[in-house]
Structure formats: C-alpha cells, structure tokens
C-alpha cells in the first residue's frame, strides 16, 4: 500500500495477508492506533508501510524528530548518569532512560560505568507519551545482547538522516547496500531514529567510511 494518508484516515490491515493465510498478530508502529480488528487509524500524514517479516505497520513521513515506539531499535548517546540509570539522547523530544542493569550478564555488583558521550545500540522497551521512553540492551526474545549494547570497538562513525531513509535502509537488500558492498568492506547498524552507525577496523578505512556516509546522504531526498 502506498497511498498518502492524513490524520484520521482508516487503514485496512489485511492487505499483507496471503490468500488462505490465518490472521497474524499485527504490530502497530509510529503513526497508527488500533481502530478495530481489521483496521487502524492514522495519527499523522504520510505513506503507510508494512514490514511483512515483523508483521508491523507504520506511517512513513518526512518528519525529522523521532517519536519513540516500543520494540524499535535506536542509536543513542548517553547524556547523563546516576547510580541506577542513564539518560540517553535518541533524537526524540525528551531523553530516554536506560537502567544500568539492562545489559546482558550484568548484576548490581558488575554494573557498567559508562561515560557521558558513549554511543549505544538499544531497543525501546516501553514508550508512552506521558513518561520518558525506556531502553534495554537485551533482546527480550532471547534474553541476550544479540548486538545491542555499547558501541566502542573499532572506528565508529555515526551519521544522521531522515527517518524515512533509515526505515528503508533497514532492508539489507536495498540497492545502496548492494552497490556499496561491491566497493567497500564495512559494518553498519541502521536504527529507526534517524541515525546510522558505520564501523571500520582501521584508521586508514576512515576515509572509506566517510565516502560511504556521503553516498548514503545522497539518497536522503
């Protein structure tokens, strides 16, 4: 479905079902709220999209500010800390909260001591418009880190781009990745909050990393 919707428009949720397929549990992402069993209502203007693998629907718009939604992956920067939690900038209107125990294998005696400015990859565990979003660096499906956590190994380069581009680039088969991997060797983490992390193994590769970043930004139109 690619029709443009406005706030208040009704969106049928059975468009991604195959003939004879049982009704799956659909997840509503940013820009959608449940209307009834078969439809949702748009809360913002944009183009509705569905992720068939995750069974998730969301409305893609050209907004620059991220609105947290539970279950989404984000790149954040620690801006403050206490003995119990960290405050993390995720590009939203308010900072998110990361419990100091929300890491794999951590106990009260072995809590990490992260510095302000540390870059982390996390999942939004709870999001509510009335309270700050909560983060976790543990995959709730496996109770393991599975890639979440502190990003401090290798040479890290983070770029910012539109939310719409980030959502599109989370598809590993996107043409830009096919083209870039023919020329460069790199690791990438694409979050939904308008941030992309590029990782290289040497200072010499930093120039290539910047070239990759510039190529990505060219698609941000």
C-alpha positions in Angstrom: 0.0 0.0 0.0 1.4 3.4 -1.0 -1.5 5.8 -0.9 -0.9 9.0 1.1 -2.9 9.2 4.3 -4.0 12.0 6.6 -4.6 12.0 10.3 -7.9 10.3 10.9 -7.8 8.1 7.8 -8.7 4.4 8.2 -6.2 1.8 7.0 -7.2 -1.8 6.4 -4.7 -4.2 8.0 -5.4 -7.3 5.9 -3.6 -6.1 2.8 -0.4 -8.0 3.5 -2.2 -11.3 4.1 -1.8 -14.1 1.5 -4.9 -16.0 0.3 -5.9 -18.6 2.9 -3.3 -17.3 5.4 -4.6 -17.1 9.0 -4.8 -13.7 10.6 -1.5 -12.9 12.2 -0.8 -10.7 15.2 0.0 -7.3 13.7 2.1 -4.7 15.4 1.2 -1.0 15.0 4.2 1.3 14.8 4.5 5.1 14.7 1.6 7.0 13.2 -1.1 4.3 13.8 -3.5 3.4 16.5 -5.9 0.4 16.6 -9.4 1.2 15.3 -10.9 -2.3 15.3 -9.9 -5.8 14.5 -9.5 -5.2 10.8 -8.2 -1.6 10.6 -6.1 1.1 12.2 -6.4 4.9 12.2 -3.6 7.2 11.0 -2.4 9.8 13.5 -0.1 11.7 11.1 0.2 12.4 7.4 2.4 10.1 5.4 2.6 6.9 3.5 1.6 3.6 5.3 4.1 0.8 5.0 4.2 -2.8 6.3 7.1 -5.0 7.3 5.9 -8.4 6.3 8.7 -10.2 8.3 7.9 -8.5 11.6 4.2 -8.0 10.8 4.5 -4.4 11.6 2.6 -1.4 10.1 3.7 2.2 10.4 3.2 5.5 8.6 6.3 7.0 7.0 6.5 10.7 6.9 9.2 13.4 6.3 9.4 14.3 9.9 12.8 14.8 11.4 12.1 14.3 15.1 11.8 10.7 16.2 8.7 9.6 18.2 9.6 6.5 20.3 7.6 3.3 19.8 8.1 0.1 21.8 10.1 -2.6 20.1 12.1 -0.3 17.8 15.9 -0.2 17.5 17.6 3.1 18.2 21.1 4.5 18.4 21.6 6.8 21.4 24.2 8.9 23.1 24.5 9.0 26.9 24.0 12.5 28.2 23.8 12.0 32.0 24.0 9.2 34.6 23.1 8.3 38.1 23.9 5.2 40.2 20.7 3.5 38.9 20.2 4.6 35.3 21.5 6.6 32.3 19.7 9.3 30.3 20.1 8.8 26.6 19.6 11.2 23.7 17.7 9.3 21.0 16.7 12.3 18.9 13.2 12.5 20.4 11.6 15.4 22.2 12.8 14.0 25.5 15.8 11.9 26.6 15.1 8.2 27.1 16.1 6.2 30.3 18.4 3.2 30.3 18.5 1.1 33.5 22.1 0.3 34.5 21.0 -3.4 34.8 19.6 -3.5 31.3 22.6 -5.3 29.9 23.3 -9.0 29.3 25.0 -10.7 32.3 25.0 -7.6 34.5 24.4 -7.7 38.2 24.3 -4.9 40.8 28.0 -5.6 41.6 29.1 -5.6 38.0 27.1 -2.7 36.5 28.8 -0.9 33.7 30.3 2.5 34.3 29.6 4.3 31.1 30.7 7.8 30.4 28.7 10.7 29.0 29.1 10.7 25.3 29.1 6.9 25.0 27.2 5.6 21.9 24.8 2.7 22.5 22.5 0.5 20.3 19.3 -0.4 22.2 15.7 -1.3 21.8 12.8 0.7 23.2 11.2 -1.5 25.8 8.4 1.0 26.8 7.1 4.1 25.2 4.3 6.3 26.5 3.5 9.9 25.7 3.2 10.7 29.4 6.6 9.3 30.5 10.2 9.1 29.2 10.8 6.2 26.9 12.7 3.2 28.4 15.6 1.4 26.7 17.1 -2.0 27.1 20.3 -3.6 25.7 18.9 -7.1 26.0 16.8 -8.8 23.2 13.6 -9.7 25.0 13.1 -12.7 22.6 16.4 -14.3 23.7 17.4 -12.6 26.9 20.8 -12.0 25.3 22.6 -8.9 23.9 22.3 -10.0 20.2 24.2 -6.9 19.1 22.7 -4.4 21.5 25.0 -2.6 23.9 27.9 -0.2 23.9 29.5 0.6 20.5 33.2 1.1 21.4 35.1 -1.4 19.3 36.8 -0.3 16.0 36.4 3.1 14.4 32.9 4.4 14.8 31.3 7.0 12.5 27.7 8.0 13.1 25.6 9.9 10.6 22.1 11.4 10.8 19.5 11.2 8.1 15.7 11.3 7.7 13.6 8.8 9.5 12.1 7.6 6.2 15.5 6.8 4.7 16.5 4.9 7.8 13.5 2.7 7.7 14.2 2.0 4.0 17.8 1.2 4.6 17.0 -1.4 7.3 16.3 -3.6 4.3 19.6 -5.4 3.7 18.7 -5.8 0.1 18.3 -2.1 -0.6 20.2 -1.2 -3.8 22.5 1.2 -2.0 24.0 -1.6 0.2 24.4 -3.8 -2.9 26.4 -1.0 -4.6 28.5 0.0 -1.6 29.5 -3.6 -0.7 30.9 -4.1 -4.2 33.5 -1.4 -3.4 33.9 -1.3 0.4 34.1 -3.6 3.4 32.2 -2.2 6.4 29.8 -3.0 9.2 26.6 -1.0 9.6 23.8 -0.5 12.1 20.7 1.2 10.9 18.4 2.4 13.6 14.9 3.8 13.1 15.6 7.1 14.9 17.4 8.8 12.0 20.9 7.5 12.9 23.2 5.1 11.1 26.5 3.8 12.6 29.3 2.8 10.3 32.2 0.7 11.7 35.6 0.1 10.3 38.7 -1.8 11.6 41.4 0.7 10.9 42.1 4.4 10.8 43.0 4.0 7.1 39.5 2.8 6.5 38.0 6.0 7.9 38.3 7.8 4.6 36.2 5.0 3.0 33.7 5.2 5.8 33.3 8.9 5.1 32.7 8.1 1.4 30.1 5.6 2.4 28.4 8.2 4.6 28.3 10.7 1.8 26.8 8.1 -0.6 24.1 7.4 2.0 23.3 11.1 2.4 22.9 11.5 -1.4 19.8 9.2 -1.1 18.3 11.4 1.6 16.0 13.4 -0.5 
